[in-house]
Amino acid sequence: MGKRTTLALAVCAVTALTGGMAVAAPSGTSAGAAGSTAATTVREDFNGDGYQDLAVAAPAATVAGHSGAGYVTVSYGSAKGLSKAKTTVIDQNTAGVPGAPGKNHGFGYRLAAKDLDHDGLTDLALVTHERFMGEGYAINGSVILLWGRTSGITGKGAARIPTFPDYQIGDDLTAGDFDGDGATDLMMLNGDDGWQRDVLYGPFTRTGKPARERGIFMADTNNRMSDTAAGDFNGDGIDDLCTFFVYEGKALGGKLWLGTRKGLSTKSIPLPSASAAAVGDFDKDGRDDLATRVIPKGNTDNLSTDAGTIKIYYGSASGLSTTRTKTITQDTAGVPGVSEKGDQFGARLSAGDVNGDGYADLAAGVPFEAIGTTKAAGAVVLLKGRAGGLSGTGSQSFHQDSAGVPGVAEAGDHFGASVRLLDINKDRKADLMAGAPDENLGTVADGGAVWSLRGVSSGLTAKGSFAFNPVDLGSPVLKARFGLNLANDNGPGIG
């Protein structure tokens, strides 16, 4: 039986048990929202019904004959979880969306789901690589805003964030409330100077214009911003920003930019290097903490052969502590598995309160984990928060050969290449969303799929888990790499 058929049957079985709607579940943590730490709030609710929703990117998909044009899907939460019947597919052919599909646009290769116009509904900011002409001049890339509506997101009224001739826009897109006024702000590359980043302060108008804008020189050499993370690390009710840099394979460290009532500080605090990051209050002290993947020997060329190491920096009154830290690998007591060359434990990270105890937990993707003799099938490990912070105690691991999980572990699936913890059914417990972008769907290569595992008081459970893919949604399949990125899971992609 082909892989796609296996998944389809598994989804049908779950649907039959849930009255026609596949089951999913919850996340109680809003870490990364200023001052929210591990409180239960709705962070990603596009239609305002109180349930968290999931946006998925398929940035490599062929659309209207253009390879790599890409599309996104939005699936809506409910008391019974997600359902393919409540999923919308959006690309640059969708009515109202600016532009048109084009080769290697990668529509949605980076996604930020936040309330941008301050109307109480979550909106979706997405980035494309497109190059287009505006009033006689070229613009490189675009940031397109899709507006939340009670009837759900469509392309209606979508807008590009305005920019200037010959500018590059959208790289490093990161959302946060960096001035503590309750409105979402966006940090991104928006200019012709690679050293500067713009902070666009909200709320945004429906034409995509911010309330104000300020440039900050964040790089001081010919380096590249490799990853970012936003959270309230000093507990002052204002989001701060972490940025990390590399150059020609060499890790060049990170910087912490504290948020103030006037916006991000223009002076930074040094941080160690990192690849991939997630924010959550793992020890429930009222300050967000930062989980990162360590860059082995300071060289990004080593990441592909790296077993994987996660390092946590705990929040403090002055920001992130570099003395109060925790290092976790698959050799740490209680963590499932063994550290092996090339596993890439922690390649993608997401924080959320899975068991509803008020402590943020951490989902760590291990996309190159071998399952038995099946290479690079992939897995996800859940590390649990508690007094004192994260540890290996009570950790769990899931993959496609885990009992109750749909599908079959196959070589090169890369299950766990994207991870998100979201409360899909509003039961105050985070559910795991995990992507396997290189899942083959029948005879179609790299179609991709996304799984949902429910959160319960003991952690994650495979009971009632389900998967969905482009075939289920009637969307483009061939090498779509559906699930390569999930909204607000913007770590570095896998090869």
Sequence and secondary structure as in RCSB ss.txt:
>XXXX:A:sequence
MGKRTTLALAVCAVTALTGGMAVAAPSGTSAGAAGSTAATTVREDFNGDGYQDLAVAAPAATVAGHSGAGYVTVS
YGSAKGLSKAKTTVIDQNTAGVPGAPGKNHGFGYRLAAKDLDHDGLTDLALVTHERFMGEGYAINGSVILLWGRT
SGITGKGAARIPTFPDYQIGDDLTAGDFDGDGATDLMMLNGDDGWQRDVLYGPFTRTGKPARERGIFMADTNNRM
SDTAAGDFNGDGIDDLCTFFVYEGKALGGKLWLGTRKGLSTKSIPLPSASAAAVGDFDKDGRDDLATRVIPKGNT
DNLSTDAGTIKIYYGSASGLSTTRTKTITQDTAGVPGVSEKGDQFGARLSAGDVNGDGYADLAAGVPFEAIGTTK
AAGAVVLLKGRAGGLSGTGSQSFHQDSAGVPGVAEAGDHFGASVRLLDINKDRKADLMAGAPDENLGTVADGGAV
WSLRGVSSGLTAKGSFAFNPVDLGSPVLKARFGLNLANDNGPGIG
>XXXX:A:secstr
  HHHHHHHHHHHHHHHTTTS         TTSTTTTT       SSSSSS  EEEEETT  BTTBTT  EEEEE
   TT   GGGEEEE TTSTT SS   TT  TTSEEEEE SSSSSS EEEEEEEEEEEETTEEEEEEEEEE   T
T   STT EE    TT EE TT EEE TTSSSS EEEE EES TTEEEEEES   TTS  SEEEEEE  SSS EE
EEEEEE SSSSSS EEEEEEEETTEEEEEEEE EETTEE SS EEE   EEEEEE TT SSS EEEEE  GGGBG
GGGGG    EEEEEEETTEEEEEEEEEE TTSTT SS   TT  TTSSEEEE SSSSSS EEEEEETT  BTTBT
T BEEEEEE  TT  EEEEEEEE TTSTT SS   TT  BTSEEEEE SSSSSS EEEEEETT  BTTBTT BEE
EEEEEETTEEEEEEEEEE HHHHT   TT  BTSEETTB S    
